[in-house]
Amino acid sequence: MMKFTRIDPHPDLEPFIECYWMMQSRNSTPKIEKIIPDGFTELIFNYGDVYKSKISGEWQFQSPHLFAGQITSYFYLENTGWTGSFAIKLKPAALTQFFGLNMVAYLDQIIDLDSFPHVQLANLKNLFLPFENEHKLKQLLDDRFLELCKNATENPLENALTLIFESNGTASVAELATSAGVNERQLERLFKKYIGLAPKYYSRIIKFNHIFQLIKEEKCTWSDIVYQSGYYDQSHFIRNFKAFTGEDPSSYFFEERNMANFFLRK
């Protein structure tokens, strides 16, 4: 059985890192997993066997160490052997703040970190590997990212992103622009650079994510969920759910122990 572990980073890293996570399984039987957009970017390190991914129609072997940009729809992963992985799930603007990346260049991409033309990013694996245990790993991750924080740039989208998360993706683009102190065209440019997506589409992802939190509370009917998620009606809700998951919400296995639910149900 796959063991999923979510690890909280040092409190001072809260503006930059959502969490660290780990996956571990000695079962080498191939299993296809669906990955669903959650609004965060990731740096992923495999100390077990590599995975294959299917993003644009064909299966491709991944490299052991990866940088995943924002994704706009679901894609698939399949293990090629036993699983041993850990990752840094970063806040939306953190990779630009830490490393100066223009995030629109990495939209819907999973990049090989070993050949990535950024020395600091490419060398991270040398600080964290070989894997010893969870406690040691957390210490290494915290130490490195606390060091990076010292030279991190300001996040001009901090207020806009806070509004998106506090409103569960229902704030208008005009409200987001006002919160950021820029006009809508400037907001669009900043979102493309720091996040990789337009503010409206990013808000759609966060609104969709909120569905999983409501279902986790187990107190809502489907009608309640549609209303509380900010969708106009049930058909609009279903269209959005299918766009991000490829499935109808009534047939989706929310309780299944898989990667997508581990990330989305928090």
N, C-alpha and C positions, 0 to 999 in steps of 0.2 A: 504493500500500500504506500502511496505517496505521502510523505510527511511535509506539510507546509508550515513554515515558521515566519512570523512577522516580528521584527525587532525594532523597537523605538530607538532613534538616534539620540545623541546628546541633546539636551534641551536648547542649547545655543544654536543648534543646526535646524531648528524648527522652520525658520523662514526659507530654507533651501531644500530640505529633504523631507519627504513624506514618510518614508520608512526604509529599512533594509528588509529584505525577505530571503528566505532559503527554501529550496526544494530538494528532497532527498528520497531516493528509492533504489533498492537493490533489484527490483523486478525489471528485467531487460526485455520483457515482452513488448513489442511496439504498440503504442496507444496514441491515437490522434486526439489532440486537444485544440479547442477553439480559443483564440485570444480576441478579446473585445475591447474597444477603445475605453480608456478610463481617464484620459486627460493629463497623464503624466509621462515623462520620458524616463528611460532607464539605462543604466550601465550594468551589463550582465556578464558574469564570469562562470564558466563551467569547469569544474575540476573532475567531473564525471565524463561520460561519453557525450558527444555533440548531438544536437538536434537537427532535424530537417524542418524547413519552413515552406509553406505554400501561400504566397501572397498574390501573385499575378498569374495563376494558372498552372505553374510547374513547381514540383518539389525541388528544393535546393538544399545541399548540406550547408549548415551554418559553421562559422568559425567558433572556436571555444570562447572568445571574448568579444562582446558585442556592445554596440551603442544603438539603442532603439529610439527613433524620433517619434513624434506624434503620429498616430494612425487614425484614419478616417472611417474605417470599417473593419469587420472581423477578418482574421486570417487563421491559418492552421499551423500547428507544430506537431512533430512526431519524434519520439525518442528513438535513438539507434542502439541503445544499450542501457546501462544503469544511469541513474540521474544523480548528479551532485552539482547544484547551482546556487549561487548567491547573487544578489543584485542590490543596487542603490536605486530606489524609486525617487526621482527628483521632482521638486516643485516645478511648475510650468516654465518659469523663466530662468531657472538655476544654471542651466548649461551655458546660456549667454552670459550670465553674471560671473560664472567661474572661469569660462574659457573663451568668451567672446564669439561664440558660434552664431551664425545667421541661420536660425532654425528652419526657415522655409526650405532651405536646401536639403533637409533631411526628412521631409514629410513622407510618410508611408515607406520609410526605409529602415532596414536593419543593417548596420555598417560593421564591417570587420575592424575591431579596434587595433589589431596587431599591425594593420597596414594603414591606419588612419593618420593623415599628415598633421598631427598635433602631438608633439612630444609628451606633454603632460598627460594627455588622455591615453596615449598608446603605452605609456610606462606604468599606468596604475596597477596592472596585473602583478608587476614585480614587487609592489608593496603589500599586496593582499594574499598572494599565493606563495607556497603551497598552503592549502587550507588545513588548519589544525583542529579548532573547535569553535563553537559559536561565541564564547566569551572573548577569546583572543581576536576573532574576526571583528567583532563589534568595536573593540579597542583600537584596532588598526584603522578601521573605517572612520571612526570618530576623530582620531588623531589627524588623519590626512585631510578630512574635510573641514575640520576646525582651522587647520593651517590655510586652506584655500579661502576660507571666509575672510581672512585678514586683507586680502586683495580683491575681494568680490566687488563688482560695480553695483551701483544703485539699481533698483528695479522700478522703472517709470510706470509699470502697470500694477504696482502693488495694490493700490486702492481699487482699481477696476477688477482685479482678480478676486480680491476680498469680497467685493459686491457680487460677483458671479457665484462664488461658493456660498455666501450667506443667503442669496436668493434662490439657490439651487438651479441656477441657469435661466431664471425667468426675467432678469433685468434687461431692459432694452439697450440697444447700441447707444442711443442718445444718453441714457443714464450712465452707461459705462464711460462714455467720452467725458461727461461732466465730472465724474468721480476722478478721472485721470488728469483733468485740467487741460484737455486737448480737444481739437475738433474731430469729427468722425473720420475724416481722411487720415489725419495723423494717427488716430487710434488704430486704424487698419494697418498702417505701415509698422507701427510698434508691435502689434500682435504678430504680424508675419515674421518680423525679426526675432522677437523674444520667445514666441510660442510655436510659430510655424503655421498657424491657422488664422483665419479671419475671426474676429470676436463673436460674430453670430454663430458660426459653426462650432467654435469652442464651447459656447454656452449650450448648444444643443447636446454636446457630449456630457456636460455636467448635469444637465436636466435629465438625460437618460440614466446616468449613474444613480440619481436620487431614487429611481424606481427600486433599486436593489436594497436601499436602506429602508424604504417603506415596507417592502415585503419582509425584510428581516425582523421588523417589529411585530409582524404577524397579527396586526389588529385591523388591517384595512381590507375592504372588498375591492374588486377591480374598479368599480365606479369611484371609490375613495382615492385609489391610486392615480387614476386619470386626472381627477380634479386637483389633488394635492401636488401632482407633478407639474401642473401648469399647462397641460395640453388642452386644446380647444374642445376636443371631443374624442370618443373612443377610436374612431377610424384614424385620426391624426396620431394618436398614441401608438396604435398598432403599426402604422407605416414607419414611424421613427424606430420602434423596437426592431422591426424586421430589417431596416437599413443598417443597424449596428450589429445585429446578431445573426441575420439570415433566417430567423425563426419567428413564429407567432408566439406572443407572450403566454398564451394558454397551453402551449406544448413545450415551453422551455422548462428544463429541470433546474429550478432555483436551489434545490437542496442537494444536488449532486456535488460530490467532493471532487472538484476539478480546478484547473488554473483560473478560469474566468471568474468563477464564483468566489474563489479565495481572494482575488484582487478586488472584485466589485463589492463584495459584502463586508469587507474591512473587519 
